[in-house]
Amino acid sequence: FRILYVIRLYPRSKLRVSLTVLADRLCGLVALVVAFGVVVAFQHQLFEADPHTKVILKAASVTLGSVVLLVSLWAIFSTWRPAKKIWAPLEPMRKIGDRLGLVFPKLASDPKLLASAVLVSFPSLACHFTTYFFSMRAFNIQIRFSEVFTVMPLVDTMILLPVTLFGIGLRETLFEQLLGGLFGVPLGAATLASLGGFGLQAAVAILGGLLIPFTTPAPVKNKRINNSQKDDFFQNI
């Protein structure tokens, strides 16, 4: 929806404005990787005590590591000239990858702006985690704020896998195993906390959906991003 929104604002600069949304996702990925790294660095031994949580930690590490590897390869093959020749035979895929890969040199062109975007991603991710903290408190689960931040990076990493719709079912299973194995939370309470947090976010999404007819900009035929200005991806959004 965000891509469609900005395309309606700048119909003659579809690629550039679409890449702003991709850039936002990449900055969010950096925040998730850092949060996951903090959990592994400081709470690794906690997961070793239960066989289920130990498996989840390994699976999440492989999942997030694979995502980072694929993004890194995408950046290399899209920007490094010798690497481009390797996948030259895959012409259609190469063209799409090269066009979307423009996001990497554009982000790197302004390190201060990139750093600001990444820093903003951390409180955004923290607010997302906090939703589930309040959900747990609503169901009278006595858990500390830091403990929620211990499990949420793993949960968010695992639901990156497109195995269920919006992570429904998978998220609840992860909450049961992680909260139960690490902090002794009953399975039913963990499931309710997961559904409660997701329900809060879904309610906000539904509200936003109801406002779409009143907030969607009218398409502009001739509006274009001014290329004479400083060439970054965020100044015109």
N, C-alpha and C positions, 0 to 999 in steps of 0.2 A: 504493500500500500504506500509506503514511503517513496518507493521508486516512482510509482504512478503519480504521486503527489508532486514531486519535484519536476517530473517530465511535463506535467501540465503547466507548471510555472515557466519552464524553459524548454519548449518543444523543439527548438533549433539546436539545443545542446544536450541531447538525450544521453549520450555516452558519458559526458563529463559529470552531469548531475547524478546519474546512476552510480557512478563510482564513488560519490560522496557517501552513499548508503553502505557500499562495500567497505569503504575506509572506516566507517563507524563500527562495522562488524569486526574488522581486523583489530581495532583498538580495544574493543570488548574482549576479543580473544587474548590479547596481551594481559589484560587485567585478570582473566580467568587463569591463565598460565601462572601468573605470579601468585595468586591466591592458592592455587593447587600446590605450587612449590613450597610455600610457607607451611602448609599442612604437612606435606611429606617431610620437610626438614625438622619440624618441631614436634610432630605428633606421630611419627612413624611407628614408634614402639607401641603406641596405644592400639593400633590396628593389628599388631602381631598377636594379641591376646586371644582373639576370636578367629576361627578358621574362615568364617563367612566374610568378615570385614577385611581379612587379609586378601582374599580372592578379589573382592570388589576394588581394593586399592590397586592391585596389580592390573585388573581389567581397565580401570580408569586411567592408569598410567600409560598403558598401551594405546588406549583410545586417544587421549590427548596428545601423546607423543606422535601418533600417526597423523593427526590433524596438523600439528606443527611441521612435521616433515613434508607433508603434501603442500602446505602453503609455502614452505621454504623452496621446494623444488619448482613450484609454480613461479615464484619470484625469480629464481635463477634462469629458468627456461624462457621467461618472458623478457628479461632485461640483459642477460649476458649473451653477447653475439655468438661466440662459439657453441654455446649450449643450444641456441636456436636451430642450428643445423642438424642436431640429433633427432629432433622430432619434426623436421621439415616434411617428411613423407606424409605425416598426418595433417594435411593441409587445412581442412575445415576446422579441426580442433585447434590447430596452431593459431589460426587467425583469431578465433574467439579468445583463446588464452592470451595472445599478444594484446588484444584490445583491452581486455579487462586487466591485464598485467600492467597497464599504464598507471594504475593506482600506486604501485610501489615507487617508481621514480618521482611521482608527484608528491607523495608523502615525504620522501627523503629530501625533497627540495627545500623544505622549511622545518628544520629540526625543532625549533621552539614551538611551532604550531602543533607538530606531531606530539611533542612531550605534553603539551596542554591537553590535547585530545585524549591521550592515554591516562593522564592524571584524573580527568573528569570521569573516565570509565570506572575508576575504583569506587567513588561514592555511589555511583549508579548501581554497581554490582552489590555493594553493601546494603543498599536500600532493598534490592531484590531478596537478599538473604534475610533481612529484617522482617519481611512479610511472613516468612515461615516461623520466625521466632515468636511473633505475636500470635500466630495460629497455634503454636504449641502452648503458649500461656493461656490462650482462650480455652483449651481443652485440659487445663490444669496439669500440664506436664512441667515439672520443676526442672528446668534445664537452663544452664547459664548461656549468656550471649556468645561467649567464646566457643562453647560446644556446638552451637548451631553453625558457626563459621568453620568448624572442623569437618562437618559432614557435607555442607552445601557445595563446595567445589567439586567433590566427587559425584554428587547427585547431578549437578549441572553438566558435568563432563559426560556421564553415562547417557543422559537423555539427548546428547548430540546424535546418538545412533538413531536412525529413522526406523525404529522397529515398532513403535506404537504412535497413535495420534496424540500429538502434544505431550508425549511422555507419560500419558495416563496409563496406570498399571505398573509400568517400569519404575516410575518415581515412587509409588507407594511401596513396592517391594524393596527398593533401596532404603527408604526411610525405616521400614520394619527391621531390616538386617543391620543397618548402621546404628540407629538409635537403640535398638534392642541389644545388639552385640557390644556396643561401646558404653552405653549409659543405662542399660537395664530398663528401657522404656517398654511397656507392654505393646504387643503387636497391634492390637486394635487402636490404641491411643496414637501410635506412630502413623497408622493409616489415616486416621482422622486429621492429624496435624498436616499431613501431606495434602489431603484433599482440601483442607481449609485454606492453606496457603495458595494452592492453585485456584481455588474458588475466589479468593480475594482478587487475584490478578485477572481472572476471567471477568469478574464484575466490572473492573476498570476498563477492560477491553471492550465489553459490551456497551458501556457508557460511551466510549470513544466511537464505537461503531454507529451508535444512534446520532452522534454529532457530525458524522461524515457529510450528510447532505448540506449542513450549514457551514462547514469549514473547508470543503474541497474548493480550490480556486478554479475559476473559469479558465479554460484553455486560452493561451495567448498565442496568436499566430506568428508574430514577428519578434518576440522577445528572445534575446540571445545574451549569453554571458559575455561581458566585455573582455576580450582577449588582451587589451592594452593595459589592463590592471595587473597587479601582481598575480602570478599564475599559481593559485592554490585552489584546493577543492572545497574550502569551507566559507570563503568570504561572501559568496553570493547566496548562501542558504540561510 
